[in-house]
Each structure stands twice: as C-alpha cells, then as structure tokens.
Amino acid sequence: MSWSDYHLDHPAFCTPLPPLRGLVSAFCERKEAVDSDYHRSCTISSGAREELMAAELANTALCVPGETLLVPEDERSVKFLSIAKKAVSEGSIESFTFMEHFDGELTMLVSSGAYVDSSGAVYSSLEQLASSAGYSALVPAEGSIMDRCLNARWAIQRRDMLNQLRYVLTEGGYAVEKAVGQNGSGSTPQEAYDDTASGRSSTVDSSIAPDIRNVADYYYHSGGYWHCRSATEITRILPAFDGVPSASAGVMTFSAVAPEAEGAPAVDSWTETFDPLGTTVSSGVNSLTLSGGSFASWGCGSAAIPGGSSGTEYLRGWEARNVQIIYDYNTTFDFREE
C-alpha cells in the first residue's frame, strides 16, 4: 500500500474516489498513532480504519443516491457532492465539500499538539504544516467550479502535508526495568555493592513517565567494613506506547545529574557524586536511540565504585531530568514519503 496505489502521485489523471480513499487511510494512520481510543476502535475488524473515517466524515455523499462510500455504482462517474453542514435558518441549509470536511478533521488532529517537526517544535495549524512541506500558501479546500470535484492541487498538497506528520513528542512513552538490592557488606566498596546482588529483585516500572534513577545509596565504612544499604540499577529503558501503535524509531534525551537523597534529612557528611554506575550515561545532556526494542540495555552488577573516607556516607550514581522522547513513525506507516 502506498500513495501511488491510490494515484496520489498523479491524482489529476484519476477518478476522484481512489485518491480520496488514500488520503482517508493515511489520515487514519496518523490519528491512530496519537489517539489510543481511536486506535482501539480501528482494530475491531479488517477495514475498520477506512469505514470509521467514512462515518466520521458524516456519511459524506460521495456516490449516487443509495450507494455507500466503499461500494460506488461506478467509480468513473463518482461526483463529490456537497452535504448538509448546518441549518442557517428555517428552510436554508449551508453545505460543505469533502475537502472542507477533511481539512476540518486534519485541523483538529494538528491542533491537538501531538505532532512535531524533527526538532520537537509543535505543529499548530494547517498553514504551518503546509510551510513545513515546502509550500508558501495553503491550497484552499473549496472554490467555485471545483466545489463538487476533487481538486488535484489540493490533494497533492494534503498528501505532502500528511507526510510531515511523522514525529510524536511525549514526556512519557517509556518504561524502566531495574534491579534493586539491599544490605551488602565487604572489605571494599565494590565488594559491599556486589554483595547486594544476593537479594536483588527485578521490576519493571510502567507508570507514566517513571523516574530514571541509577543509584547506590549510602555506603560507608564502619567497623572495618564497607556497607551498601541499597543499590538500584537501571538495566533497561524500554519504549511504551499506551494503546497506540508502536513506533519503529525514536530518540530519548535527558539531562543526567548527581543523585539527591530521597526521604531523609540532609546530613553534611553525605557526599552526592555523579557516577555512571556501569552505564553509558555521562553528566549533562544524553541522547539514547531506540534500537532492538529498547533505548538502553546495560545489565547489572558491573558498577565500579571507588573508595572513600572512613565515616563518610555516600550517594553515588545519577538521575535523569527533563526526559523527552520523539518517536518517528515514518517507517511504521503504510503511507509515507520514501
């Protein structure tokens, strides 16, 4: 399935219905990617996506009276008839075309703020979307003699505009797999840290925007031994799509900083220090690319913890701030710019 299958590469040389179907299906792909309720409704049965969109277009009368959208009497003679929009006054009906209705649906999708450009700037209008597709002006959806036909210039521009809807910005959209161990001890900091592995448990936090925190908590020297009260290692950062189709590509960015103590009063002797703890994370801005089904896969138990002064409590590791993900749906869509 592609643009050319629906003659949207050269719509001027085709009857109206195939290009319209292509635009409808491409629009539905993009709406599914950002609307979980819509996605669920489109997975009821084969062909539900196009049928649902036909209903959302208010049963636009595209065919001869008595026929349906999907089964016209003869595609070669289909006309894009105007349909009732609203009652202006008693006995007077204002009407609008498929093109106008399609633009209305597209406007609502763009105005939802779900789609962005590659830099993360949010689209907010059809004019902005057309500009990003390389157009200086928006081709109008209506116009005198063309109001009952499919305007080929309009169809081509809307095809190019839909191609721009590929990047989805989300502050959530991920899950964190972590291993947690407690109460380790040893003659060195590393031995104490490794000792927590004996009681380590693995969990996956799939809550909305879970904390990304990789920390060895409060290890200190006492009685000739080092003690590690607890260690939390992020083993994997996974994508999560909350009921919408999975994207095949994406980039996560965040700022990594030294961890701060949680739920305890400040103590001057604590030393809070940035440490990658066996990960590839560095202090400052980090970027992780979705690959092989995860943003990162580090394993656990490989942290090399340096020593410290006797009697000092430490908090080593890192935590993520300002987490942002941009998913790229381009290769996921059937209708896309090659």
N, C-alpha and C positions, 0 to 999 in steps of 0.2 A: 504494500500500500504506500502510495506517495502522492505528491502534488500532481505529477504527470498522469497518474491513474485516473484522476478526476479532471484532466485537461486544464489544470490551473497553471500550467506552464504557458499555454496559449488559449485562454478562455474565449477569446473573440471568435475562434473557429469551432466553437462547440455550442450545442444547445444548452440552455441555462441550467437545467437540473443537475447534471454531474458536477459542475463547479460549485454549486450551492452545497451539495452533499459533502464535498471535500472540505469546504470552509466550516460547515457544521461539525464534522467529525474532528477536524483539527482544533476547533474551539473547545470541544468537549474534552479532548485530551488534556488541554491546558487547565481547564476548570477542575478536572479530576485530581490533578497534581497538587492543588491547593485547597480543596474542599472535601473533607472526609465524608460528609453526608452525601454529597453528590457522587463521590466515588462508589460508595456502598450501593447507591441506587442504580449505578451503571453496571454493576456486576451481577445483577439479578439473572440476566439471561443474555445469550448471544444477540448482539444487535441492539441491546438496550440503550447504549450510548446515543445512537442516532435517533432512536424512537423517542427517548426522553427529551432530547433537544427539540425535536419537532413539536412536542407538547409544550415545551417552554416558550416556543415561538408562537404560542397562542393559536395553534392549528392554522397557521398561515395557509390561505387558499392558493396553492401553487398549481393545482391541476384543474381539469374540467370538473364541473359540479358533480359531486357524488363519488369522486375518486379520492384516494388518500395520497399522502406525501410520498410514500415509498413505492406505490404501485400506480403510476400515472397511466392514462389510456394510451398516450403516445408521447414519448419524451421529445420528439421532434417538434411538436406543436404546443408544448407547455408554455404558458404565459405566467409571469409573476404578477398576479393580480393584487390590487390593494385590498386591505382588510380593515375592518372596523377598529378604530383606536379608542375613541370615547365619544359619548354623546355631548355635542357642543350646546345644543338646545333641542327642544322638542321637535322632532321631525328632521333634525340635522345631525349628520354623523361625520366626524373628522376621520380620515383614513391615513394609513401609512404603509410603506412597502416592506418587503423582506429586508432590503438593505438597511433601512432605518431601524428595524427591529434588531437586526444582527448587531448594528453599532451600539444600540442601547444595551444589549447583553454584554458586549465587549467592554463598554464603558464601565459597567458595574464590576466586571472582573478586574480591570486595570485599577479602578478606584479603591479596590479592597486593600491595596498596598502589598499584595503577596508577591508580585513580580518586580524584579530589579534588573539593572544592567550589570555587566560583568564587574563593575567596581562597587556594586552594592547600592547605587542610587535608585530610589523607588520611583517607578512609573506612576503617574497620577492622572494622565489624560491621553486621549487618542492623538492629539496633536504632538505630544511629547513622544509617543510611541512611533508615530509616522516619521518624526525627525530622526529618531534613532535608526530607522530603517533607510535613511538617506533621502527622504522627501522634504521638500521645502514647504509643502502645503498638503492639507488633508483633502483627498478627493471626496466631494460631497456624496451623500447616500441617496440623493434624490435630484431630480431635475427634468422638468418638462416632459419631453417625449420619451425619456428613459425611465420614467417612474413605474412603468409596467414591464420593464425588462431588467436583465442583469447587466449592469454597467461593467464592461470588461476592465476598464481602468480602475474602477473601484475594487473589483475582485482581486486584481493583481496586487494593488497596494495593501489590501487587507491580508492577503497571503504573506506578503513581506513583513507586515506588522506582527502577525502571529508568530513568524519566525523569531522575532525579538523576545517573545515570551518563553524563555528557557531557564532563567536563573531565579531561584526562590531563596529569599533571605529568611533565616529563622534563628531565634535566640535559643530555642530548644533543639529538637531534632537529633538527639543523641542519647546513648545510654552508656553507663560506666561499669565495667567489670573490675572488681577489686578483690584483693586478698588481704585479710586482716588477721594479725597475730598479736598475742599479748604475753607479757610476763616472761621475758627471756633474760638470761644472765650468762656471763662468761668472763674470761680474763682480759678480753679486749672488747672494744665497742662492736666490732664486726661479729665476734662470737655471740655477744648478747643479742644482737639483731637477728643473727641466723637461728638462734635458739627459739625465737618466736614462731618459727616455721612448724614446730611440732604440734602447735594448736591452731594453726592457721585455718581460716574458713574463707570460702569464696562466695561472693554475692554479686548480683547484677542490679544496679540501681537504674530503673527505667522511668523514674519520675520525670516530670517536666523540668528540663534544664538542671540535672543533678550536679552537685558540687564535684569539681575535679580537684582532688586534694591528695597528694602523694607525700606522706609524712611519717617520719619516725619520731614518736612522741617521748620527750623527757628521758633521755638516757643519761645516766650519771654514775660516778664512781663512789662506791661506799663499801667499807669493809673488805677492800682488796678486790672487789668485783665490779664489773660494769653491769648495769641493769637497763633493759629496754622495756618500758611499761607497755607500749603498744606500737605497732607498725602497720600502716595502711599503704598498700602498694596498688597503684592503678596498673592493672595488667593489660586491659584493652579499652579503647574508646570506640564504640560501635555506633553506626547510624540508626536512627529510629524515625519512623515516618507517620506514626499515629493515624493509621487508617487510610493513608493516601498511597499511591503507587511509589515504589522505591526508585530513587534516582540512581543512575549508574556512575555518577561522578559528583565530586563535591570537595570543598576546601573549608577546613575549620581554622580559625585564627583566634588567638587569645594572648593575654599578657601573663607571663609566669613570674611570680614574686615569692619571696621567702614566706613560709607559713606563719600564721599567727595562732597563738594559743586559743583554744575554744573552751568556754565554760569554766574558766578558772581565773582567779585574781592574778593580776600582774605581779611578778616577782623579779626583782632586779637581777638575780643571779641567772635567770633564764637567758640562753643565747639562741636567738632565732636566726638561722642561717640557710641561705639558698643552697640546695644540693639536688642534682638531677635524680639521685637515688636509682641509678641503673637505667634511666630512661634517656631519650634523645632530646629532652627538653632543656632549653637554655634560658637564662634570666632575660626577661624582656619579651618582645613580641615573637610568637611562634606560629608556624603555619603547618598544618597536617593535611595531607591529601588522602581522600578516600581511595583505598586500593585493597583488593582482595576481601572486600566486605567489612573493612574496619579502617578507622582513621589512624590507629596506632595499636601495636601489639608488642608489649615489652616483656611479658613473662613476669616472674617474681623471684625473690631470693638472691638477686645479683647486686644489691646495693653495697658499695664500698664505703663504709662510714669511717671517717678519720677519728682519731682520739681527741681527748680534750683534757681540761684541767680537773683535778680531783675536787669533788664537792660542787661542781657546776652542773646545772640542769640544762639540757639542750633540746631544741626543737629543730630538726633538720628536714629538708625536703622542699616542696614547692606547692603552690596552689594557683589555679587559673582564675584570671579576672577578665571581664569583658569578652566572654565567649561568643563567637559569631560563626554561623555556618552559611555558606552559599552553595546550594545544590544546583547542579547543572543537569537539566532533563533532556538536553538535545538528543543524545543517542537513545534515550528511552522512548521518545515519541516516534510514531509511525510517520507523521507529517513533520518534516524538518528540513532545514537548509543543509544540503550535503556539502 
